[in-house]
Amino acid sequence: MTDSALILLLKTSISIGICLILTGLYLHNFNETVEAMGVQGIVISAMCVAFGMALSLPTKMYLTFILVKRETDSLQR
């Protein structure tokens, strides 16, 4: 896998993670159906936020590492 394909995959993962976090926040704060579900609704919104965090945070660190490595390699040439 090339660097550009890996960076595209990581950016996609970050985008999906952020969308899941925002969906979880929306469900928790503004959706009446989830509120009516009680504990199950809270679990659903919390799982959206948890999976969103799991997708976005580690990939951000790895993507930053790849970009810094690419920049140092280009400066050394």
Secondary structure, DSSP 8 states (H G I E B T S, - for coil): --HHHHHHHHHHHHHHHHHHHHHHHHHHHH-HHHHHHTHHHHHHHHHHHHHHHHHHHHHHHHHHHHHHHHHHHHHH-
